Amino acid sequence: MSPEVGALDEDAFDAALGADPDAALTLLAEMATATDERLRAAARRLAARIVLDRTRTGVPRSRGTRRLRRVSADRGGDLDVDASMEALLEARAQGRRPALEELTARDWGAPELALCLLVDSSGSMGGARLAAAALTAGACAWRAPGDHAVLSFAREVKVLRAMDSQRPAAGVVDAVLALRGFGVTALGTALRAAQEQLARTRADRRVVVLLSDCRATDEEDPVAVAALIPELVVLAPADDSEQAAEFARRCGARWAPLKGVADAPAVLAELLS
């Protein structure tokens, strides 16, 4: 796949991706951290494209950050004369003014869905974990294009994309691939940061997506914080998911094991359905 220093054979990668997606994506994530600067840059460019292509396949996209909808006129907006005609004629026949709640207006409503992804970077961030995190970030961007945030956390929280940011998905994927694992797992702190991000959106549905084994190593019990989150879903590594399952049970979250790197978008879709 890298026949010489600084080279990346994309045809060879495509063949590997077709034969074994998990192994190919893991290797690509490892190449994105290579010491060879030219290889690292080429791998990151390819990774951003591959990740975004795979997250778009078969996954329904949100209809945007805002949508034009019909609401009762007492909630504001512009009067929809056509939709209100029956009520207007009935009120006229009765010799009265129609009440606002009888009329229909058109208003730019809140987005359907907002997501805040929390990527646990406190442990080893090897190729498989980096690839899974990048795919999950791409899936969040596809499902909620205007209303998603991506944070990484260990002892402290790092904002890779804020809720009100215009940072493109490719840039976020690249930032995820640059993560290095270390430090204490301050899960409670991360969950509070996710709540702060979701407070910035007007979305009807607000979900925290946690990519972690949920093994908090600081002194704070994160369950009390998690219980305050309206909707929390957890993606945990399949080979280390016992504590994630217990954490989800205690705080009422939904969770699923992530058996393969390439499965991340589908697992997220299932948890959100």
C-alpha positions in Angstrom: 0.0 0.0 0.0 3.0 2.3 0.6 5.5 1.0 -2.1 8.0 3.7 -1.3 8.7 6.5 1.2 6.0 9.2 1.1 3.8 7.2 -1.3 0.3 5.8 -0.9 -1.2 3.5 -3.5 -4.9 4.3 -3.4 -5.8 1.4 -5.8 -4.1 -1.0 -3.4 -6.1 0.5 -0.5 -9.4 0.2 -2.4 -8.6 -3.5 -3.0 -7.8 -4.0 0.7 -11.0 -2.1 1.7 -13.1 -4.4 -0.4 -11.5 -7.5 1.0 -11.5 -6.6 4.7 -13.0 -3.2 5.6 -12.0 -3.3 9.3 -8.4 -4.2 8.7 -8.1 -1.6 5.9 -9.6 1.2 7.9 -7.5 0.4 10.9 -4.3 0.4 8.8 -5.3 3.7 7.2 -5.8 5.3 10.6 -2.4 4.0 11.6 -0.8 5.5 8.4 -2.5 8.8 9.3 -0.1 8.9 12.3 3.0 7.8 10.5 6.3 9.5 11.1 6.7 9.9 7.3 5.3 13.3 6.8 4.2 12.9 3.2 2.7 9.5 3.9 0.8 10.9 6.9 -0.6 13.8 4.9 -1.7 11.5 2.0 -3.3 9.0 4.5 -5.2 11.8 6.2 -6.5 13.1 2.9 -7.6 9.7 1.8 -9.1 8.9 5.2 -11.3 11.9 5.2 -12.7 11.0 1.8 -13.2 7.3 2.7 -14.7 8.0 6.1 -17.3 10.5 4.7 -18.1 8.2 1.7 -18.8 5.2 4.0 -20.9 7.2 6.5 -23.2 8.4 3.7 -24.0 4.9 2.5 -27.5 3.8 3.5 -27.8 6.3 6.3 -30.7 8.8 6.3 -29.6 12.4 6.6 -31.4 15.1 8.6 -33.3 17.5 6.4 -31.2 20.4 7.6 -30.7 22.7 10.5 -34.1 24.4 10.0 -37.2 23.6 8.1 -40.3 25.5 7.0 -43.3 24.1 8.8 -46.9 24.9 9.5 -47.8 25.9 13.0 -50.7 27.5 14.8 -50.7 31.3 14.1 -50.7 32.0 17.8 -47.1 30.7 17.8 -45.9 33.4 15.4 -44.7 33.1 11.8 -46.3 34.3 8.6 -50.0 33.7 7.9 -50.6 30.8 5.5 -53.7 32.1 3.7 -54.4 28.9 1.8 -54.2 26.7 4.9 -56.3 29.2 6.9 -59.0 29.7 4.3 -61.5 27.4 5.8 -61.2 29.0 9.2 -61.4 32.5 7.7 -64.6 31.7 5.7 -66.2 30.0 8.7 -65.4 33.0 10.9 -66.8 35.4 8.3 -70.0 33.4 8.0 -70.4 33.7 11.8 -69.7 37.5 11.7 -66.6 37.3 13.9 -62.9 37.6 13.8 -61.1 34.3 13.7 -58.9 33.5 16.7 -55.2 33.1 16.1 -55.3 29.5 17.2 -57.8 28.8 14.4 -55.4 30.0 11.7 -52.2 28.5 10.3 -48.9 30.1 9.9 -45.6 29.1 8.3 -42.5 29.3 10.4 -38.9 28.2 10.2 -38.8 25.6 12.8 -36.1 24.0 14.9 -33.9 21.2 13.5 -35.1 17.7 14.1 -31.9 16.4 15.6 -28.7 17.6 17.3 -25.8 15.3 18.3 -22.8 15.8 20.5 -20.2 13.1 20.1 -17.8 12.4 23.0 -14.7 10.5 22.0 -12.8 9.0 24.9 -9.1 9.6 24.3 -7.9 8.7 27.7 -6.6 5.2 26.7 -4.5 3.9 23.9 -5.7 5.6 20.6 -4.5 2.9 18.1 -5.6 2.5 14.6 -8.9 0.7 15.3 -10.0 3.2 17.9 -9.1 6.1 15.8 -10.8 4.7 12.7 -14.0 4.0 14.7 -14.0 7.5 16.2 -13.5 9.0 12.8 -16.3 7.0 11.3 -18.6 7.9 14.2 -17.8 11.6 13.8 -18.5 11.4 10.1 -21.8 9.7 10.8 -22.8 12.4 13.2 -22.0 15.1 10.6 -24.1 13.2 8.0 -27.1 12.7 10.3 -27.1 16.3 11.8 -25.1 18.4 9.4 -25.7 21.8 11.0 -26.3 20.8 14.6 -23.5 18.5 15.8 -20.5 18.9 18.1 -17.5 16.6 18.5 -15.5 16.6 21.7 -12.6 14.5 22.9 -11.8 13.9 26.5 -9.3 12.5 29.0 -8.7 14.6 32.1 -9.9 17.7 30.2 -12.2 18.2 27.3 -11.1 19.3 23.9 -13.6 20.8 21.4 -12.9 19.5 17.9 -16.2 21.0 16.5 -18.5 23.3 18.5 -22.2 23.1 18.0 -22.3 26.6 16.4 -19.1 26.0 14.3 -19.0 25.9 10.5 -16.0 23.5 10.5 -16.5 21.0 7.7 -16.8 17.3 8.4 -13.5 16.5 6.6 -11.6 18.8 9.0 -13.3 17.2 12.0 -12.3 13.7 10.8 -8.7 14.9 10.4 -8.7 16.3 13.9 -10.0 13.0 15.3 -7.3 11.1 13.5 -4.7 13.4 15.1 -5.8 12.4 18.7 -3.4 10.7 21.0 -4.5 8.7 24.0 -3.4 9.5 27.5 -4.5 10.6 31.0 -7.4 10.2 33.4 -10.9 9.5 32.2 -13.0 12.4 33.5 -16.3 11.1 32.2 -18.5 13.4 34.3 -16.7 16.5 33.1 -17.1 15.3 29.5 -20.8 14.7 29.9 -21.3 18.2 31.4 -19.4 19.7 28.4 -21.7 17.8 26.0 -24.8 19.3 27.8 -23.3 22.8 27.4 -22.9 22.1 23.6 -26.5 20.9 23.2 -27.8 23.9 25.1 -26.7 26.0 22.1 -29.2 24.3 19.7 -32.9 24.6 19.2 -33.2 21.0 17.9 -36.3 19.1 18.9 -34.2 16.1 19.8 -30.8 16.4 21.5 -28.6 13.3 21.9 -25.2 12.7 23.5 -23.2 10.0 21.7 -20.5 8.5 23.9 -17.7 6.5 22.4 -16.1 4.9 25.4 -15.6 1.9 27.6 -17.1 4.1 30.4 -14.4 3.3 32.8 -14.1 6.6 34.8 -10.8 6.9 36.6 -11.2 10.2 38.3 -13.0 10.6 41.7 -16.4 11.7 40.3 -19.3 9.2 39.8 -20.5 10.1 36.3 -23.9 8.4 36.7 -25.5 11.4 38.4 -24.4 13.7 35.6 -25.5 11.2 32.9 -29.0 10.9 34.5 -29.6 14.6 33.8 -29.1 14.1 30.0 -32.4 13.6 28.2 -30.9 11.1 25.7 -27.6 9.3 25.9 -26.3 6.5 23.7 -23.1 4.6 24.2 -20.9 2.8 21.7 -18.4 0.6 23.5 -15.6 -1.7 22.3 -17.0 -5.2 22.0 -14.0 -6.7 23.8 -14.3 -4.3 26.8 -17.9 -3.5 27.2 -18.9 -4.8 30.7 -18.5 -1.4 32.4 -20.3 0.4 29.6 -23.2 -2.0 29.9 -23.4 -1.4 33.7 -23.0 2.4 33.2 -25.8 2.4 30.7 -28.1 0.4 33.0 -27.5 2.7 35.9 -28.2 5.9 34.0 -30.9 4.7 31.6 -28.9 5.0 28.5 -29.0 2.8 25.4 -25.8 1.1 24.4 -24.3 -1.3 21.9 -21.0 -3.1 21.5 -18.9 -2.0 18.5 -17.7 -5.3 17.0 -16.0 -3.9 14.0 -14.6 -0.6 12.9 -16.7 -0.4 9.8 -19.9 -1.1 11.8 -19.8 2.3 13.6 -22.3 4.2 11.4 -24.8 1.3 11.4 -24.5 0.9 15.1 -25.1 4.6 15.7 -28.1 4.5 13.4 -29.6 1.6 15.3 -29.1 3.3 18.6 -30.8 6.5 17.3 -33.7 4.7 15.7 
